[in-house]
């Protein structure tokens, strides 16, 4: 049981670091962090092995498809 708890803590820490990288890219492009925008499945994207940039692109195409301005800002 202790191994499971330790592993979950490591994953949580690693996910937090990954999410900070998402925010660095988002703030530089949108001027907003992930928690300033509509919800997205960030943990699922992390668990799927997406890089922060791939996760943002996936979110723009999926969860934020109804906000074309996000794609305009991201892709230029």
mmCIF file of the N, C-alpha and C atoms, coordinates in Angstrom:
data_MODEL
# 
_entry.id   MODEL 
# 
loop_
_atom_site.group_PDB 
_atom_site.id 
_atom_site.type_symbol 
_atom_site.label_atom_id 
_atom_site.label_alt_id 
_atom_site.label_comp_id 
_atom_site.label_asym_id 
_atom_site.label_entity_id 
_atom_site.label_seq_id 
_atom_site.pdbx_PDB_ins_code 
_atom_site.Cartn_x 
_atom_site.Cartn_y 
_atom_site.Cartn_z 
_atom_site.occupancy 
_atom_site.B_iso_or_equiv 
_atom_site.pdbx_formal_charge 
_atom_site.auth_seq_id 
_atom_site.auth_comp_id 
_atom_site.auth_asym_id 
_atom_site.auth_atom_id 
_atom_site.pdbx_PDB_model_num 
ATOM 1   N N  . UNK A 1 1  ? 0.820   -1.188 0.000   1.00 0.00 ? 1  UNK A N  1 
ATOM 2   C CA . UNK A 1 1  ? 0.000   0.000  0.000   1.00 0.00 ? 1  UNK A CA 1 
ATOM 3   C C  . UNK A 1 1  ? 0.868   1.258  0.000   1.00 0.00 ? 1  UNK A C  1 
ATOM 4   N N  . UNK A 1 2  ? 1.963   1.258  0.749   1.00 0.00 ? 2  UNK A N  1 
ATOM 5   C CA . UNK A 1 2  ? 2.832   2.431  0.794   1.00 0.00 ? 2  UNK A CA 1 
ATOM 6   C C  . UNK A 1 2  ? 3.394   2.759  -0.580  1.00 0.00 ? 2  UNK A C  1 
ATOM 7   N N  . UNK A 1 3  ? 3.709   1.737  -1.369  1.00 0.00 ? 3  UNK A N  1 
ATOM 8   C CA . UNK A 1 3  ? 4.230   1.977  -2.717  1.00 0.00 ? 3  UNK A CA 1 
ATOM 9   C C  . UNK A 1 3  ? 3.217   2.726  -3.572  1.00 0.00 ? 3  UNK A C  1 
ATOM 10  N N  . UNK A 1 4  ? 1.960   2.378  -3.429  1.00 0.00 ? 4  UNK A N  1 
ATOM 11  C CA . UNK A 1 4  ? 0.914   3.047  -4.204  1.00 0.00 ? 4  UNK A CA 1 
ATOM 12  C C  . UNK A 1 4  ? 0.826   4.512  -3.797  1.00 0.00 ? 4  UNK A C  1 
ATOM 13  N N  . UNK A 1 5  ? 0.845   4.776  -2.518  1.00 0.00 ? 5  UNK A N  1 
ATOM 14  C CA . UNK A 1 5  ? 0.760   6.153  -2.040  1.00 0.00 ? 5  UNK A CA 1 
ATOM 15  C C  . UNK A 1 5  ? 1.965   6.950  -2.511  1.00 0.00 ? 5  UNK A C  1 
ATOM 16  N N  . UNK A 1 6  ? 3.163   6.404  -2.391  1.00 0.00 ? 6  UNK A N  1 
ATOM 17  C CA . UNK A 1 6  ? 4.356   7.108  -2.843  1.00 0.00 ? 6  UNK A CA 1 
ATOM 18  C C  . UNK A 1 6  ? 4.304   7.354  -4.340  1.00 0.00 ? 6  UNK A C  1 
ATOM 19  N N  . UNK A 1 7  ? 3.852   6.374  -5.103  1.00 0.00 ? 7  UNK A N  1 
ATOM 20  C CA . UNK A 1 7  ? 3.764   6.526  -6.541  1.00 0.00 ? 7  UNK A CA 1 
ATOM 21  C C  . UNK A 1 7  ? 2.768   7.626  -6.902  1.00 0.00 ? 7  UNK A C  1 
ATOM 22  N N  . UNK A 1 8  ? 1.634   7.689  -6.220  1.00 0.00 ? 8  UNK A N  1 
ATOM 23  C CA . UNK A 1 8  ? 0.654   8.732  -6.492  1.00 0.00 ? 8  UNK A CA 1 
ATOM 24  C C  . UNK A 1 8  ? 1.213   10.114 -6.179  1.00 0.00 ? 8  UNK A C  1 
ATOM 25  N N  . UNK A 1 9  ? 1.975   10.240 -5.104  1.00 0.00 ? 9  UNK A N  1 
ATOM 26  C CA . UNK A 1 9  ? 2.591   11.526 -4.786  1.00 0.00 ? 9  UNK A CA 1 
ATOM 27  C C  . UNK A 1 9  ? 3.580   11.930 -5.857  1.00 0.00 ? 9  UNK A C  1 
ATOM 28  N N  . UNK A 1 10 ? 4.360   10.985 -6.342  1.00 0.00 ? 10 UNK A N  1 
ATOM 29  C CA . UNK A 1 10 ? 5.312   11.302 -7.409  1.00 0.00 ? 10 UNK A CA 1 
ATOM 30  C C  . UNK A 1 10 ? 4.576   11.752 -8.650  1.00 0.00 ? 10 UNK A C  1 
ATOM 31  N N  . UNK A 1 11 ? 3.497   11.028 -9.018  1.00 0.00 ? 11 UNK A N  1 
ATOM 32  C CA . UNK A 1 11 ? 2.727   11.400 -10.193 1.00 0.00 ? 11 UNK A CA 1 
ATOM 33  C C  . UNK A 1 11 ? 2.094   12.776 -10.036 1.00 0.00 ? 11 UNK A C  1 
ATOM 34  N N  . UNK A 1 12 ? 1.603   13.072 -8.854  1.00 0.00 ? 12 UNK A N  1 
ATOM 35  C CA . UNK A 1 12 ? 0.997   14.377 -8.614  1.00 0.00 ? 12 UNK A CA 1 
ATOM 36  C C  . UNK A 1 12 ? 2.031   15.475 -8.776  1.00 0.00 ? 12 UNK A C  1 
ATOM 37  N N  . UNK A 1 13 ? 3.212   15.260 -8.250  1.00 0.00 ? 13 UNK A N  1 
ATOM 38  C CA . UNK A 1 13 ? 4.284   16.248 -8.370  1.00 0.00 ? 13 UNK A CA 1 
ATOM 39  C C  . UNK A 1 13 ? 4.707   16.416 -9.821  1.00 0.00 ? 13 UNK A C  1 
ATOM 40  N N  . UNK A 1 14 ? 4.844   15.297 -10.533 1.00 0.00 ? 14 UNK A N  1 
ATOM 41  C CA . UNK A 1 14 ? 5.226   15.344 -11.931 1.00 0.00 ? 14 UNK A CA 1 
ATOM 42  C C  . UNK A 1 14 ? 4.150   16.032 -12.769 1.00 0.00 ? 14 UNK A C  1 
ATOM 43  N N  . UNK A 1 15 ? 2.886   15.748 -12.472 1.00 0.00 ? 15 UNK A N  1 
ATOM 44  C CA . UNK A 1 15 ? 1.779   16.392 -13.176 1.00 0.00 ? 15 UNK A CA 1 
ATOM 45  C C  . UNK A 1 15 ? 1.787   17.892 -12.916 1.00 0.00 ? 15 UNK A C  1 
ATOM 46  N N  . UNK A 1 16 ? 2.046   18.292 -11.688 1.00 0.00 ? 16 UNK A N  1 
ATOM 47  C CA . UNK A 1 16 ? 2.097   19.715 -11.352 1.00 0.00 ? 16 UNK A CA 1 
ATOM 48  C C  . UNK A 1 16 ? 3.190   20.414 -12.138 1.00 0.00 ? 16 UNK A C  1 
ATOM 49  N N  . UNK A 1 17 ? 4.337   19.792 -12.270 1.00 0.00 ? 17 UNK A N  1 
ATOM 50  C CA . UNK A 1 17 ? 5.436   20.343 -13.055 1.00 0.00 ? 17 UNK A CA 1 
ATOM 51  C C  . UNK A 1 17 ? 5.047   20.463 -14.526 1.00 0.00 ? 17 UNK A C  1 
ATOM 52  N N  . UNK A 1 18 ? 4.401   19.436 -15.054 1.00 0.00 ? 18 UNK A N  1 
ATOM 53  C CA . UNK A 1 18 ? 3.938   19.427 -16.443 1.00 0.00 ? 18 UNK A CA 1 
ATOM 54  C C  . UNK A 1 18 ? 2.923   20.541 -16.660 1.00 0.00 ? 18 UNK A C  1 
ATOM 55  N N  . UNK A 1 19 ? 2.002   20.706 -15.724 1.00 0.00 ? 19 UNK A N  1 
ATOM 56  C CA . UNK A 1 19 ? 0.971   21.723 -15.844 1.00 0.00 ? 19 UNK A CA 1 
ATOM 57  C C  . UNK A 1 19 ? 1.570   23.128 -15.781 1.00 0.00 ? 19 UNK A C  1 
ATOM 58  N N  . UNK A 1 20 ? 2.630   23.294 -15.028 1.00 0.00 ? 20 UNK A N  1 
ATOM 59  C CA . UNK A 1 20 ? 3.333   24.595 -15.008 1.00 0.00 ? 20 UNK A CA 1 
ATOM 60  C C  . UNK A 1 20 ? 3.900   24.912 -16.390 1.00 0.00 ? 20 UNK A C  1 
ATOM 61  N N  . UNK A 1 21 ? 4.392   23.899 -17.080 1.00 0.00 ? 21 UNK A N  1 
ATOM 62  C CA . UNK A 1 21 ? 4.898   24.104 -18.445 1.00 0.00 ? 21 UNK A CA 1 
ATOM 63  C C  . UNK A 1 21 ? 3.764   24.479 -19.387 1.00 0.00 ? 21 UNK A C  1 
ATOM 64  N N  . UNK A 1 22 ? 2.595   23.861 -19.194 1.00 0.00 ? 22 UNK A N  1 
ATOM 65  C CA . UNK A 1 22 ? 1.414   24.254 -19.975 1.00 0.00 ? 22 UNK A CA 1 
ATOM 66  C C  . UNK A 1 22 ? 1.148   25.741 -19.754 1.00 0.00 ? 22 UNK A C  1 
ATOM 67  N N  . UNK A 1 23 ? 1.166   26.163 -18.494 1.00 0.00 ? 23 UNK A N  1 
ATOM 68  C CA . UNK A 1 23 ? 0.881   27.557 -18.171 1.00 0.00 ? 23 UNK A CA 1 
ATOM 69  C C  . UNK A 1 23 ? 1.899   28.517 -18.767 1.00 0.00 ? 23 UNK A C  1 
ATOM 70  N N  . UNK A 1 24 ? 3.160   28.136 -18.794 1.00 0.00 ? 24 UNK A N  1 
ATOM 71  C CA . UNK A 1 24 ? 4.184   29.001 -19.388 1.00 0.00 ? 24 UNK A CA 1 
ATOM 72  C C  . UNK A 1 24 ? 3.836   29.288 -20.849 1.00 0.00 ? 24 UNK A C  1 
ATOM 73  N N  . UNK A 1 25 ? 3.482   28.262 -21.591 1.00 0.00 ? 25 UNK A N  1 
ATOM 74  C CA . UNK A 1 25 ? 3.123   28.436 -22.994 1.00 0.00 ? 25 UNK A CA 1 
ATOM 75  C C  . UNK A 1 25 ? 1.822   29.229 -23.143 1.00 0.00 ? 25 UNK A C  1 
ATOM 76  N N  . UNK A 1 26 ? 0.856   28.933 -22.291 1.00 0.00 ? 26 UNK A N  1 
ATOM 77  C CA . UNK A 1 26 ? -0.437  29.609 -22.400 1.00 0.00 ? 26 UNK A CA 1 
ATOM 78  C C  . UNK A 1 26 ? -0.342  31.083 -22.034 1.00 0.00 ? 26 UNK A C  1 
ATOM 79  N N  . UNK A 1 27 ? 0.378   31.387 -20.990 1.00 0.00 ? 27 UNK A N  1 
ATOM 80  C CA . UNK A 1 27 ? 0.508   32.787 -20.581 1.00 0.00 ? 27 UNK A CA 1 
ATOM 81  C C  . UNK A 1 27 ? 1.242   33.584 -21.656 1.00 0.00 ? 27 UNK A C  1 
ATOM 82  N N  . UNK A 1 28 ? 2.256   32.983 -22.265 1.00 0.00 ? 28 UNK A N  1 
ATOM 83  C CA . UNK A 1 28 ? 2.991   33.708 -23.305 1.00 0.00 ? 28 UNK A CA 1 
ATOM 84  C C  . UNK A 1 28 ? 2.155   33.928 -24.559 1.00 0.00 ? 28 UNK A C  1 
ATOM 85  N N  . UNK A 1 29 ? 1.179   33.054 -24.813 1.00 0.00 ? 29 UNK A N  1 
ATOM 86  C CA . UNK A 1 29 ? 0.350   33.181 -26.010 1.00 0.00 ? 29 UNK A CA 1 
ATOM 87  C C  . UNK A 1 29 ? -0.968  33.902 -25.737 1.00 0.00 ? 29 UNK A C  1 
ATOM 88  N N  . UNK A 1 30 ? -1.667  33.483 -24.682 1.00 0.00 ? 30 UNK A N  1 
ATOM 89  C CA . UNK A 1 30 ? -3.004  34.000 -24.407 1.00 0.00 ? 30 UNK A CA 1 
ATOM 90  C C  . UNK A 1 30 ? -3.037  35.066 -23.314 1.00 0.00 ? 30 UNK A C  1 
ATOM 91  N N  . UNK A 1 31 ? -1.976  35.143 -22.530 1.00 0.00 ? 31 UNK A N  1 
ATOM 92  C CA . UNK A 1 31 ? -1.973  36.056 -21.398 1.00 0.00 ? 31 UNK A CA 1 
ATOM 93  C C  . UNK A 1 31 ? -2.753  35.513 -20.210 1.00 0.00 ? 31 UNK A C  1 
ATOM 94  N N  . UNK A 1 32 ? -3.123  34.227 -20.278 1.00 0.00 ? 32 UNK A N  1 
ATOM 95  C CA . UNK A 1 32 ? -3.906  33.579 -19.230 1.00 0.00 ? 32 UNK A CA 1 
ATOM 96  C C  . UNK A 1 32 ? -3.370  32.175 -18.971 1.00 0.00 ? 32 UNK A C  1 
ATOM 97  N N  . UNK A 1 33 ? -3.509  31.716 -17.738 1.00 0.00 ? 33 UNK A N  1 
ATOM 98  C CA . UNK A 1 33 ? -3.093  30.357 -17.377 1.00 0.00 ? 33 UNK A CA 1 
ATOM 99  C C  . UNK A 1 33 ? -4.253  29.387 -17.581 1.00 0.00 ? 33 UNK A C  1 
ATOM 100 N N  . UNK A 1 34 ? -3.976  28.107 -17.443 1.00 0.00 ? 34 UNK A N  1 
ATOM 101 C CA . UNK A 1 34 ? -4.998  27.086 -17.693 1.00 0.00 ? 34 UNK A CA 1 
ATOM 102 C C  . UNK A 1 34 ? -6.241  27.256 -16.826 1.00 0.00 ? 34 UNK A C  1 
ATOM 103 N N  . UNK A 1 35 ? -6.060  27.711 -15.586 1.00 0.00 ? 35 UNK A N  1 
ATOM 104 C CA . UNK A 1 35 ? -7.210  27.834 -14.695 1.00 0.00 ? 35 UNK A CA 1 
ATOM 105 C C  . UNK A 1 35 ? -7.980  29.143 -14.873 1.00 0.00 ? 35 UNK A C  1 
ATOM 106 N N  . UNK A 1 36 ? -7.528  29.988 -15.801 1.00 0.00 ? 36 UNK A N  1 
ATOM 107 C CA . UNK A 1 36 ? -8.241  31.222 -16.135 1.00 0.00 ? 36 UNK A CA 1 
ATOM 108 C C  . UNK A 1 36 ? -9.185  31.027 -17.317 1.00 0.00 ? 36 UNK A C  1 
ATOM 109 N N  . UNK A 1 37 ? -9.125  29.867 -17.941 1.00 0.00 ? 37 UNK A N  1 
ATOM 110 C CA . UNK A 1 37 ? -9.892  29.572 -19.144 1.00 0.00 ? 37 UNK A CA 1 
ATOM 111 C C  . UNK A 1 37 ? -10.876 28.436 -18.882 1.00 0.00 ? 37 UNK A C  1 
ATOM 112 N N  . UNK A 1 38 ? -11.806 28.184 -19.806 1.00 0.00 ? 38 UNK A N  1 
ATOM 113 C CA . UNK A 1 38 ? -12.748 27.079 -19.600 1.00 0.00 ? 38 UNK A CA 1 
ATOM 114 C C  . UNK A 1 38 ? -12.020 25.758 -19.329 1.00 0.00 ? 38 UNK A C  1 
ATOM 115 N N  . UNK A 1 39 ? -12.684 24.898 -18.599 1.00 0.00 ? 39 UNK A N  1 
ATOM 116 C CA . UNK A 1 39 ? -12.104 23.624 -18.192 1.00 0.00 ? 39 UNK A CA 1 
ATOM 117 C C  . UNK A 1 39 ? -11.646 22.788 -19.378 1.00 0.00 ? 39 UNK A C  1 
ATOM 118 N N  . UNK A 1 40 ? -10.582 22.070 -19.147 1.00 0.00 ? 40 UNK A N  1 
ATOM 119 C CA . UNK A 1 40 ? -10.051 21.117 -20.116 1.00 0.00 ? 40 UNK A CA 1 
ATOM 120 C C  . UNK A 1 40 ? -9.592  19.889 -19.340 1.00 0.00 ? 40 UNK A C  1 
ATOM 121 N N  . UNK A 1 41 ? -9.417  18.799 -20.029 1.00 0.00 ? 41 UNK A N  1 
ATOM 122 C CA . UNK A 1 41 ? -9.049  17.527 -19.389 1.00 0.00 ? 41 UNK A CA 1 
ATOM 123 C C  . UNK A 1 41 ? -7.526  17.399 -19.298 1.00 0.00 ? 41 UNK A C  1 
ATOM 124 N N  . UNK A 1 42 ? -6.913  18.292 -18.536 1.00 0.00 ? 42 UNK A N  1 
ATOM 125 C CA . UNK A 1 42 ? -5.451  18.346 -18.475 1.00 0.00 ? 42 UNK A CA 1 
ATOM 126 C C  . UNK A 1 42 ? -4.848  17.051 -17.947 1.00 0.00 ? 42 UNK A C  1 
ATOM 127 N N  . UNK A 1 43 ? -5.412  16.499 -16.894 1.00 0.00 ? 43 UNK A N  1 
ATOM 128 C CA . UNK A 1 43 ? -4.840  15.271 -16.326 1.00 0.00 ? 43 UNK A CA 1 
ATOM 129 C C  . UNK A 1 43 ? -4.928  14.128 -17.329 1.00 0.00 ? 43 UNK A C  1 
ATOM 130 N N  . UNK A 1 44 ? -6.022  14.028 -18.061 1.00 0.00 ? 44 UNK A N  1 
ATOM 131 C CA . UNK A 1 44 ? -6.145  12.986 -19.083 1.00 0.00 ? 44 UNK A CA 1 
ATOM 132 C C  . UNK A 1 44 ? -5.083  13.148 -20.160 1.00 0.00 ? 44 UNK A C  1 
ATOM 133 N N  . UNK A 1 45 ? -4.829  14.376 -20.544 1.00 0.00 ? 45 UNK A N  1 
ATOM 134 C CA . UNK A 1 45 ? -3.826  14.642 -21.584 1.00 0.00 ? 45 UNK A CA 1 
ATOM 135 C C  . UNK A 1 45 ? -2.420  14.281 -21.083 1.00 0.00 ? 45 UNK A C  1 
ATOM 136 N N  . UNK A 1 46 ? -2.162  14.591 -19.827 1.00 0.00 ? 46 UNK A N  1 
ATOM 137 C CA . UNK A 1 46 ? -0.896  14.209 -19.204 1.00 0.00 ? 46 UNK A CA 1 
ATOM 138 C C  . UNK A 1 46 ? -0.753  12.690 -19.167 1.00 0.00 ? 46 UNK A C  1 
ATOM 139 N N  . UNK A 1 47 ? -1.818  12.011 -18.716 1.00 0.00 ? 47 UNK A N  1 
ATOM 140 C CA . UNK A 1 47 ? -1.789  10.551 -18.617 1.00 0.00 ? 47 UNK A CA 1 
ATOM 141 C C  . UNK A 1 47 ? -1.640  9.892  -19.987 1.00 0.00 ? 47 UNK A C  1 
ATOM 142 N N  . UNK A 1 48 ? -2.116  10.557 -21.035 1.00 0.00 ? 48 UNK A N  1 
ATOM 143 C CA . UNK A 1 48 ? -1.981  10.040 -22.401 1.00 0.00 ? 48 UNK A CA 1 
ATOM 144 C C  . UNK A 1 48 ? -0.584  10.257 -22.976 1.00 0.00 ? 48 UNK A C  1 
ATOM 145 N N  . UNK A 1 49 ? 0.273   10.957 -22.227 1.00 0.00 ? 49 UNK A N  1 
ATOM 146 C CA . UNK A 1 49 ? 1.646   11.157 -22.661 1.00 0.00 ? 49 UNK A CA 1 
ATOM 147 C C  . UNK A 1 49 ? 1.858   12.336 -23.585 1.00 0.00 ? 49 UNK A C  1 
ATOM 148 N N  . UNK A 1 50 ? 0.881   13.245 -23.651 1.00 0.00 ? 50 UNK A N  1 
ATOM 149 C CA . UNK A 1 50 ? 1.045   14.415 -24.504 1.00 0.00 ? 50 UNK A CA 1 
ATOM 150 C C  . UNK A 1 50 ? 2.027   15.395 -23.876 1.00 0.00 ? 50 UNK A C  1 
ATOM 151 N N  . UNK A 1 51 ? 2.791   16.071 -24.715 1.00 0.00 ? 51 UNK A N  1 
ATOM 152 C CA . UNK A 1 51 ? 3.643   17.151 -24.232 1.00 0.00 ? 51 UNK A CA 1 
ATOM 153 C C  . UNK A 1 51 ? 2.735   18.335 -23.889 1.00 0.00 ? 51 UNK A C  1 
ATOM 154 N N  . UNK A 1 52 ? 3.237   19.316 -23.149 1.00 0.00 ? 52 UNK A N  1 
ATOM 155 C CA . UNK A 1 52 ? 2.409   20.487 -22.865 1.00 0.00 ? 52 UNK A CA 1 
ATOM 156 C C  . UNK A 1 52 ? 1.876   21.166 -24.139 1.00 0.00 ? 52 UNK A C  1 
ATOM 157 N N  . UNK A 1 53 ? 2.708   21.280 -25.154 1.00 0.00 ? 53 UNK A N  1 
ATOM 158 C CA . UNK A 1 53 ? 2.266   21.913 -26.403 1.00 0.00 ? 53 UNK A CA 1 
ATOM 159 C C  . UNK A 1 53 ? 1.211   21.060 -27.098 1.00 0.00 ? 53 UNK A C  1 
ATOM 160 N N  . UNK A 1 54 ? 1.421   19.755 -27.147 1.00 0.00 ? 54 UNK A N  1 
ATOM 161 C CA . UNK A 1 54 ? 0.422   18.863 -27.746 1.00 0.00 ? 54 UNK A CA 1 
ATOM 162 C C  . UNK A 1 54 ? -0.902  18.933 -26.982 1.00 0.00 ? 54 UNK A C  1 
ATOM 163 N N  . UNK A 1 55 ? -0.823  19.058 -25.670 1.00 0.00 ? 55 UNK A N  1 
ATOM 164 C CA . UNK A 1 55 ? -2.030  19.140 -24.844 1.00 0.00 ? 55 UNK A CA 1 
ATOM 165 C C  . UNK A 1 55 ? -2.799  20.426 -25.132 1.00 0.00 ? 55 UNK A C  1 
ATOM 166 N N  . UNK A 1 56 ? -2.089  21.519 -25.289 1.00 0.00 ? 56 UNK A N  1 
ATOM 167 C CA . UNK A 1 56 ? -2.745  22.793 -25.612 1.00 0.00 ? 56 UNK A CA 1 
ATOM 168 C C  . UNK A 1 56 ? -3.414  22.697 -26.976 1.00 0.00 ? 56 UNK A C  1 
ATOM 169 N N  . UNK A 1 57 ? -2.708  22.149 -27.952 1.00 0.00 ? 57 UNK A N  1 
ATOM 170 C CA . UNK A 1 57 ? -3.274  22.015 -29.295 1.00 0.00 ? 57 UNK A CA 1 
ATOM 171 C C  . UNK A 1 57 ? -4.507  21.108 -29.277 1.00 0.00 ? 57 UNK A C  1 
ATOM 172 N N  . UNK A 1 58 ? -4.446  20.033 -28.525 1.00 0.00 ? 58 UNK A N  1 
ATOM 173 C CA . UNK A 1 58 ? -5.584  19.135 -28.395 1.00 0.00 ? 58 UNK A CA 1 
ATOM 174 C C  . UNK A 1 58 ? -6.767  19.850 -27.751 1.00 0.00 ? 58 UNK A C  1 
ATOM 175 N N  . UNK A 1 59 ? -6.495  20.650 -26.754 1.00 0.00 ? 59 UNK A N  1 
ATOM 176 C CA . UNK A 1 59 ? -7.548  21.391 -26.055 1.00 0.00 ? 59 UNK A CA 1 
ATOM 177 C C  . UNK A 1 59 ? -8.181  22.428 -26.984 1.00 0.00 ? 59 UNK A C  1 
ATOM 178 N N  . UNK A 1 60 ? -7.367  23.110 -27.759 1.00 0.00 ? 60 UNK A N  1 
ATOM 179 C CA . UNK A 1 60 ? -7.893  24.092 -28.715 1.00 0.00 ? 60 UNK A CA 1 
ATOM 180 C C  . UNK A 1 60 ? -8.819  23.405 -29.713 1.00 0.00 ? 60 UNK A C  1 
ATOM 181 N N  . UNK A 1 61 ? -8.430  22.241 -30.176 1.00 0.00 ? 61 UNK A N  1 
ATOM 182 C CA . UNK A 1 61 ? -9.211  21.523 -31.183 1.00 0.00 ? 61 UNK A CA 1 
ATOM 183 C C  . UNK A 1 61 ? -10.438 20.832 -30.607 1.00 0.00 ? 61 UNK A C  1 
ATOM 184 N N  . UNK A 1 62 ? -10.395 20.449 -29.332 1.00 0.00 ? 62 UNK A N  1 
ATOM 185 C CA . UNK A 1 62 ? -11.493 19.689 -28.729 1.00 0.00 ? 62 UNK A CA 1 
ATOM 186 C C  . UNK A 1 62 ? -12.340 20.558 -27.796 1.00 0.00 ? 62 UNK A C  1 
ATOM 187 N N  . UNK A 1 63 ? -11.866 20.772 -26.596 1.00 0.00 ? 63 UNK A N  1 
ATOM 188 C CA . UNK A 1 63 ? -12.666 21.468 -25.587 1.00 0.00 ? 63 UNK A CA 1 
ATOM 189 C C  . UNK A 1 63 ? -12.984 22.915 -25.953 1.00 0.00 ? 63 UNK A C  1 
ATOM 190 N N  . UNK A 1 64 ? -12.081 23.570 -26.672 1.00 0.00 ? 64 UNK A N  1 
ATOM 191 C CA . UNK A 1 64 ? -12.286 24.978 -26.992 1.00 0.00 ? 64 UNK A CA 1 
ATOM 192 C C  . UNK A 1 64 ? -12.623 25.191 -28.468 1.00 0.00 ? 64 UNK A C  1 
ATOM 193 N N  . UNK A 1 65 ? -13.155 24.176 -29.123 1.00 0.00 ? 65 UNK A N  1 
ATOM 194 C CA . UNK A 1 65 ? -13.489 24.272 -30.550 1.00 0.00 ? 65 UNK A CA 1 
ATOM 195 C C  . UNK A 1 65 ? -14.495 25.379 -30.831 1.00 0.00 ? 65 UNK A C  1 
ATOM 196 N N  . UNK A 1 66 ? -15.304 25.715 -29.849 1.00 0.00 ? 66 UNK A N  1 
ATOM 197 C CA . UNK A 1 66 ? -16.301 26.767 -30.031 1.00 0.00 ? 66 UNK A CA 1 
ATOM 198 C C  . UNK A 1 66 ? -15.731 28.169 -29.808 1.00 0.00 ? 66 UNK A C  1 
ATOM 199 N N  . UNK A 1 67 ? -14.416 28.257 -29.597 1.00 0.00 ? 67 UNK A N  1 
ATOM 200 C CA . UNK A 1 67 ? -13.740 29.547 -29.421 1.00 0.00 ? 67 UNK A CA 1 
ATOM 201 C C  . UNK A 1 67 ? -12.617 29.648 -30.456 1.00 0.00 ? 67 UNK A C  1 
ATOM 202 N N  . UNK A 1 68 ? -12.943 29.943 -31.717 1.00 0.00 ? 68 UNK A N  1 
ATOM 203 C CA . UNK A 1 68 ? -11.930 29.938 -32.773 1.00 0.00 ? 68 UNK A CA 1 
ATOM 204 C C  . UNK A 1 68 ? -10.797 30.938 -32.557 1.00 0.00 ? 68 UNK A C  1 
ATOM 205 N N  . UNK A 1 69 ? -11.063 31.962 -31.765 1.00 0.00 ? 69 UNK A N  1 
ATOM 206 C CA . UNK A 1 69 ? -10.016 32.959 -31.483 1.00 0.00 ? 69 UNK A CA 1 
ATOM 207 C C  . UNK A 1 69 ? -8.823  32.336 -30.753 1.00 0.00 ? 69 UNK A C  1 
ATOM 208 N N  . UNK A 1 70 ? -9.057  31.262 -29.983 1.00 0.00 ? 70 UNK A N  1 
ATOM 209 C CA . UNK A 1 70 ? -7.957  30.602 -29.293 1.00 0.00 ? 70 UNK A CA 1 
ATOM 210 C C  . UNK A 1 70 ? -7.002  29.971 -30.320 1.00 0.00 ? 70 UNK A C  1 
ATOM 211 N N  . UNK A 1 71 ? -7.559  29.335 -31.314 1.00 0.00 ? 71 UNK A N  1 
ATOM 212 C CA . UNK A 1 71 ? -6.734  28.764 -32.381 1.00 0.00 ? 71 UNK A CA 1 
ATOM 213 C C  . UNK A 1 71 ? -6.024  29.827 -33.162 1.00 0.00 ? 71 UNK A C  1 
ATOM 214 N N  . UNK A 1 72 ? -6.715  30.940 -33.409 1.00 0.00 ? 72 UNK A N  1 
ATOM 215 C CA . UNK A 1 72 ? -6.090  32.057 -34.141 1.00 0.00 ? 72 UNK A CA 1 
ATOM 216 C C  . UNK A 1 72 ? -4.873  32.570 -33.389 1.00 0.00 ? 72 UNK A C  1 
ATOM 217 N N  . UNK A 1 73 ? -5.012  32.728 -32.076 1.00 0.00 ? 73 UNK A N  1 
ATOM 218 C CA . UNK A 1 73 ? -3.878  33.209 -31.269 1.00 0.00 ? 73 UNK A CA 1 
ATOM 219 C C  . UNK A 1 73 ? -2.753  32.187 -31.222 1.00 0.00 ? 73 UNK A C  1 
ATOM 220 N N  . UNK A 1 74 ? -3.104  30.914 -31.051 1.00 0.00 ? 74 UNK A N  1 
ATOM 221 C CA . UNK A 1 74 ? -2.104  29.863 -30.900 1.00 0.00 ? 74 UNK A CA 1 
ATOM 222 C C  . UNK A 1 74 ? -1.339  29.608 -32.201 1.00 0.00 ? 74 UNK A C  1 
ATOM 223 N N  . UNK A 1 75 ? -2.070  29.457 -33.286 1.00 0.00 ? 75 UNK A N  1 
ATOM 224 C CA . UNK A 1 75 ? -1.437  29.096 -34.563 1.00 0.00 ? 75 UNK A CA 1 
ATOM 225 C C  . UNK A 1 75 ? -0.977  30.313 -35.353 1.00 0.00 ? 75 UNK A C  1 
ATOM 226 N N  . UNK A 1 76 ? -1.362  31.494 -34.894 1.00 0.00 ? 76 UNK A N  1 
ATOM 227 C CA . UNK A 1 76 ? -0.924  32.717 -35.569 1.00 0.00 ? 76 UNK A CA 1 
ATOM 228 C C  . UNK A 1 76 ? -1.780  33.032 -36.706 1.00 0.00 ? 76 UNK A C  1 
# 
